[in-house]
Amino acid sequence: MNFLIFGLGNIGDEYAKTRHNVGFMILDAYAKASNIVFKQERYGFVAQRRLKGNNITLVKPTTYMNLSGKSVRYWIQKKKTLIENILVIADDINLPMGEIRIKPKGGDGGHNGLVNIIELIGTQQFARMRYGVGNNFSKGRQVDYVLGEFESEEIEIFEKQIELFPKIINSFATVGLQRTMNLYNGRKS
């Protein structure tokens, strides 16, 4: 079976360590743990591996966050992947820093990357992993917050979870979404 794992973020060094790039950061942690390397391909940086007979393709869209759907739609069609075999990883300001929430479907939660994905693939029926980045910003400063770099204590929380991310992705691709949700929802380390 083919599994597509999308980590949302923005390309460019100026975004590399921002809260909005947590999807990229999680896929980078997975690639490092799995000893695989990203290559630039159409609409994304892509890394692939096989695990227990399954093909896992990681994609970091190069379309920028607000146009993530273009990459997601392209790779679903290219890999002929079933919607139930895709997982989208994104930051979430509605969750406390470091909290993980995995869901089988849902709305966009005000996340522009998810808005675009839902619009371009025509469904909300895809799994997503939301990673909490907190909401420690004043009214009207949301964009500055998500495009701001993690504070040192936030980096510490993230780094304590590095070994957890490959486990979540591997679980999704081998034992399924429901079991993965049971094992990892709400986890902070």
N, C-alpha and C positions, 0 to 999 in steps of 0.2 A: 504494500500500500504506500501511497505517497502522502506525506504530511508536509504542510507549509506552515512555518512559524515566522510571523512578521513582527519585527520590533520597530516601533514607530520612533521617529526622531527627525532631526534636521541635519543635513550634511554641512560640513564646514567646521574648521577648528574653533571658531567663535561659539559654536553650540555644543562642542564635545562634552563638556562637564556640566551641562544645564539639566534642570529637573525634567524638562520636556524631552530630553534625550535618553531617558531611563530605558526605553525599549531597545535602543542601540546598545546601551551599556550591558543589559541582560544578555543579549545575543553575543556580545563580545566575550562575556564571562563563559557562556556555553561553548563558544568556539575554542577558547583557550583550554578549557577543561577537556574538550574532545579532541584536541590537537588537529583542528581543521582551520583552514584559512579562507577569508573572504576574497572574492574576485569581483571586480566591477563588471556587471553585465547590464543588459537593458533594464532600466527603471530600478536598479538596485545593486547593492553589494550582496553577493550570494555565496553561501558556503553549504556544502552538502556532506551527508554521511549516511551510512546504513547502520541500522540497529535492529537486531532480532528480525531480520527479513524485511524491515520497513525502510523506505527512503525518507530521510528528514532533510528538508531544504530550509535554511534560514535565509531570510531576506530583510535587509535594511534598505527601505525605499530611498531612492535618490531624488524623489519628486518634491521634497520638502513636506512637512507635516500636513499642511492644509490640502495637499493633493495626493495623499497616501493611497487613495482608492485607485488611482491610475496604475500604480505598481501592483497592488493586490489583485485587481482584475486581470492584469496581464499575466501574472505568475499563476493564478488559478487556471487560466485558459492554457497556458504553455505546458504546465505540468499535469493538466487534466485531473485536477484534484477536487474531490468532493468537498462541499462546504463544511461538512461535519469533521473534516480532517484539517481544517485551518485553525490556527490560534493567533490572535492579534494581541501583542503586549504593548501597553500604553501606560503613561503616568496618569494619576488621578488625584486631583486636589480635594476630593471629597472623602478621602481616606487618610488616616494619620500616617505620618512618615514610617515607611517600612511595612505597612500592612498589605497583605496580598489577598486579592479577591478574584476568584476564577468563576466565570459564569458561562452558561451554554448559549446565551443570547441576551439581547437587551438593547436599550436605546444608546444614544451617543453620550449622555451625561454631560453635554456641553463641550465635549472634546472635539475640536475641529477635524482632527485626523479621522476619528470614528464617523463624524458627520459625512465626510467625503467617501469613506469606504462604503457605508450603508447606501449612499446615493448611487455610487457607480456599480456596486455588485447587486443592488436591488433587493437586499434583505438584511434583517437584523439577526438572522438565525445563524450566527457564527460565534464560536467560543472566543472569549477574550480573558486575558489576565490583566487586571488593573493593579498597578503598584502605587501605593500611597506616597505622595510627596508632601502631604499636609497643606494647610491653607493659611500660613502665617503671613498674610499680606493685608494691607488696608484697602478699603473700597476703591475700585478703579485701578488697582495695581496688579491685577492678576497676570497680565501679559509679562510685566517686568519680573514677577515672581517665577513663573514657569520657565522663562528664558534666562533666569538668573542661575548662577552656579550654586551647587550644594554647599551648605555650611559644613564646617569640619565635623560637627557632631552627626550630621546627616550622612556624610561620607562614611563615618564609622559604622552607622546602622547598616548602610548598604553593603559595606565590605564584610560584615558579619554574616550576611545572607548569600554571599557569592556562591558557596557550595550548594545552596538550595536550588538555584535557578536551573542548572542542568538536570537535577532530579525531577523538577516539575515538568520540564519539556520532555524528558525521556518517558516519564509516567504517562503523559498525554498521548504519546506516540505508541506506547506498548500496552498499557492497561486501560486506556480510555479516559474520557472526560469526567464521568461521574466519580470514579475511584480517585482520580487526581484531585477533584474538588474536595472530596471527603478527607483526603490526606493533607492538603495544603492550604485550604481556605482559612484566612485569618492569621496565618503563621507570620511570625516576625523574625524567626531565626531557626 
